[in-house]
Amino acid sequence: MAGCAALVTGASSGIGAATALSLARQGAAVAVVARRTGRLEDLATVIRERGGSCRVLTADLGDAAQARRAIEDAVDCFTRLDVLVNNAGYVAMGTIGEGDPAEWERMVDLNFNAVLHLSQAALPHLLRAAANGPRGVADLVNVSSVGGRVVRRNNGVYSATKHAVGAFSEALRQEVTGRGIRVGLIEPGMTMTEMAAGPGAAAARGLPQNAWLDAEDIARAITFMITQPPHVAVNEIMVRPTAQEH
């Protein structure tokens, strides 16, 4: 991926950080975005010490204007954008009847609306990269969840946002596939991240945490998707722990 630039959202920890490291190892220049600037700076230091290029962008992607500006800032950093990984997300468990509407709004804004705004803002740059870039293709990868396929009690709103990401990804794929942009959907099962390992998460799945995936397992799947030859589009990957039943 030498000569290419990637933007990874939600990169201050977990899957986003692991993906940024993985893409940098492949030779991509990487822009990382999240709210926690200090975490991003630490990640950028690691990437640079390993010979890679990394720029830090701070934004709350649940705000549409900040999400769109993050795309333009990434392009300003590297003069191009070949890859967008929409990974940022938020989960708040609870029943519909007793849920906190403010938490619902946060999930909708970050898990779905941010994907809409980031993707639309990125499209002109990805189209240029596909037409003129060294790979002859560009990639947009949306990180969803097994929860986007399997709905569980106490997780309804989160699952709804992830179902929406799946539908959006397929619609966008049909729109741009003939123009050199590959749209991929990654659906992780139980993965050891800050978001998934919160209170109640293990009980909700009935799976001991020592059986969960690591963030690096998902990063490998994302990298596999992005590094296929230009004529190959891997549009969907679901990755579960071997012991996860649903």
C-alpha positions in Angstrom: 0.0 0.0 0.0 3.0 2.3 -0.5 1.8 5.6 -1.9 -1.7 5.2 -0.4 -3.4 7.1 2.4 -5.9 5.7 4.8 -8.2 7.2 7.5 -9.2 5.0 10.4 -11.9 6.2 12.8 -12.3 5.3 16.4 -8.5 4.7 16.4 -7.7 5.6 20.0 -8.0 2.0 21.1 -9.2 -1.5 20.2 -10.0 -2.4 16.6 -9.3 1.0 15.2 -5.8 1.2 16.7 -5.0 -2.3 15.6 -6.2 -1.6 12.1 -4.1 1.6 11.9 -1.0 -0.3 12.9 -1.8 -3.1 10.4 -2.3 -0.7 7.5 0.9 1.2 8.4 2.8 -2.1 8.3 1.5 -2.5 4.7 3.0 0.8 3.8 0.0 3.1 3.9 0.2 6.6 5.4 -2.4 6.6 8.1 -4.6 9.3 9.6 -6.2 8.4 12.8 -9.3 10.1 14.4 -11.1 9.9 17.7 -11.9 12.2 20.6 -8.9 11.2 22.8 -5.9 13.0 21.4 -3.4 11.6 23.9 -4.2 8.0 22.9 -3.9 8.9 19.2 -0.6 10.6 19.8 0.7 7.5 21.5 -0.4 5.4 18.6 1.2 7.8 16.1 4.4 7.5 18.0 4.4 3.8 17.7 3.7 3.9 14.0 6.5 6.5 13.4 9.0 4.5 15.4 8.3 1.6 13.1 9.0 3.7 10.1 5.4 4.6 9.2 3.6 7.9 8.6 0.7 8.9 10.8 -1.3 12.0 11.4 -3.5 12.7 14.4 -7.0 14.2 14.0 -9.2 14.9 16.9 -13.0 14.9 16.4 -16.3 13.8 17.8 -17.6 12.0 14.8 -21.1 12.0 16.3 -21.2 15.6 15.1 -21.9 15.7 11.4 -19.8 18.8 10.7 -16.8 17.3 12.6 -17.1 14.0 10.7 -17.1 15.7 7.4 -14.2 17.9 8.4 -12.2 14.9 9.4 -12.2 13.7 5.8 -11.0 17.0 4.5 -8.3 17.2 7.2 -7.1 13.7 6.3 -6.9 14.7 2.6 -5.1 17.9 3.5 -2.5 15.8 5.4 -1.7 13.4 2.5 -3.2 15.1 -0.6 -5.2 11.9 -1.2 -7.5 9.3 0.4 -7.4 5.7 -0.8 -9.0 3.9 2.2 -11.6 4.8 4.7 -12.3 2.5 7.7 -15.5 3.5 9.5 -14.8 1.8 12.9 -15.9 4.4 15.5 -18.9 3.1 17.6 -20.8 3.3 20.8 -22.9 0.8 22.7 -25.3 1.3 25.6 -27.2 -1.8 26.7 -30.7 -1.8 28.0 -34.3 -2.6 27.3 -36.4 -0.4 25.0 -38.9 0.3 27.7 -36.4 1.5 30.2 -33.6 2.8 27.9 -32.1 6.3 28.0 -33.1 8.2 24.9 -29.9 10.2 25.1 -27.9 7.0 24.8 -30.0 6.0 21.8 -29.2 9.3 20.1 -25.5 8.8 20.8 -25.6 5.3 19.2 -27.5 6.5 16.2 -25.2 9.5 15.7 -21.9 7.6 16.1 -22.8 4.1 14.8 -24.8 5.2 11.8 -25.0 8.9 11.0 -21.2 9.2 11.2 -20.9 6.4 8.7 -23.2 8.3 6.3 -21.4 11.6 6.6 -17.9 10.2 6.5 -18.7 8.0 3.5 -20.4 10.7 1.5 -17.6 13.2 2.2 -15.0 10.6 1.3 -16.5 9.5 -2.0 -15.0 12.1 -4.3 -11.5 11.5 -3.0 -11.9 7.7 -3.1 -13.1 8.0 -6.7 -10.0 10.0 -7.6 -7.8 7.4 -5.9 -9.5 4.6 -7.8 -9.0 6.3 -11.1 -5.5 7.6 -10.6 -3.9 5.8 -7.6 -1.2 3.2 -7.5 -3.6 0.3 -6.8 -6.3 1.1 -9.3 -8.9 0.7 -6.7 -10.1 2.4 -3.4 -11.7 0.9 -0.3 -14.4 1.9 2.1 -14.8 -0.6 5.0 -17.6 -0.3 7.6 -17.2 -2.1 10.9 -20.5 -3.5 12.0 -21.1 -6.3 14.4 -22.7 -9.8 14.7 -25.3 -7.7 16.5 -26.2 -6.4 13.0 -27.4 -9.9 12.2 -28.5 -11.4 15.5 -30.8 -9.3 17.7 -30.8 -9.8 21.4 -32.9 -8.5 24.2 -31.2 -5.5 26.0 -29.3 -4.7 22.8 -32.1 -3.6 20.5 -31.0 0.0 19.6 -27.4 -1.0 19.1 -28.4 -3.9 16.8 -30.7 -1.5 14.9 -27.8 0.8 14.2 -25.7 -2.1 13.0 -28.5 -3.5 10.8 -28.7 0.0 9.2 -24.9 0.0 8.5 -25.3 -3.4 6.7 -28.1 -2.1 4.5 -26.2 1.1 3.8 -23.1 -0.7 2.9 -24.8 -2.9 0.3 -26.6 0.1 -1.2 -23.4 2.0 -1.5 -21.6 -1.1 -2.9 -24.1 -1.3 -5.7 -23.7 2.5 -6.4 -19.9 2.6 -6.7 -18.7 -0.9 -7.5 -18.5 -0.1 -11.2 -16.4 3.0 -10.4 -13.5 1.3 -8.7 -14.5 1.6 -5.1 -14.9 -1.6 -3.0 -17.3 -1.4 -0.1 -16.7 -4.0 2.7 -18.6 -4.9 5.8 -16.8 -6.4 8.8 -19.0 -8.1 11.4 -17.0 -9.0 14.6 -18.3 -11.3 17.2 -17.2 -10.8 20.9 -13.9 -8.9 20.8 -11.8 -7.7 23.7 -12.2 -4.0 23.3 -13.1 -1.2 25.7 -16.5 -0.9 24.2 -17.4 -4.6 24.3 -15.9 -5.4 27.7 -18.1 -3.0 29.6 -20.4 -4.0 32.5 -22.8 -6.8 31.6 -21.3 -7.6 28.2 -19.9 -11.0 29.2 -23.2 -12.0 30.8 -25.1 -10.9 27.8 -23.2 -13.3 25.6 -22.6 -16.2 28.0 -19.0 -16.4 26.7 -16.0 -16.2 29.1 -13.7 -13.3 28.1 -10.7 -15.6 27.7 -12.5 -17.1 24.6 -13.1 -13.7 23.0 -11.3 -12.4 19.9 -8.5 -9.8 20.1 -8.7 -6.5 18.2 -5.8 -7.7 16.1 -7.9 -10.6 14.8 -10.4 -8.1 13.3 -7.6 -5.9 12.0 -6.3 -8.9 10.1 -9.7 -9.4 8.5 -9.9 -5.7 7.5 -6.4 -5.7 6.1 -7.2 -8.9 4.1 -10.2 -7.2 2.6 -8.3 -4.1 1.6 -5.2 -5.8 0.2 -6.9 -8.0 -2.3 -6.0 -7.5 -6.0 -8.0 -4.8 -7.7 -10.3 -7.2 -9.5 -11.3 -9.0 -6.2 -13.9 -7.5 -3.8 -14.4 -9.2 -0.5 -17.6 -7.5 0.5 -18.5 -9.1 3.8 -16.6 -10.9 6.6 -18.2 -12.2 9.8 -15.6 -13.1 12.4 -16.7 -14.9 15.6 -14.8 -16.6 18.4 -14.7 -20.3 17.8 -16.7 -20.8 21.0 -19.4 -18.2 20.2 -22.7 -19.9 19.3 -24.7 -16.9 18.2 
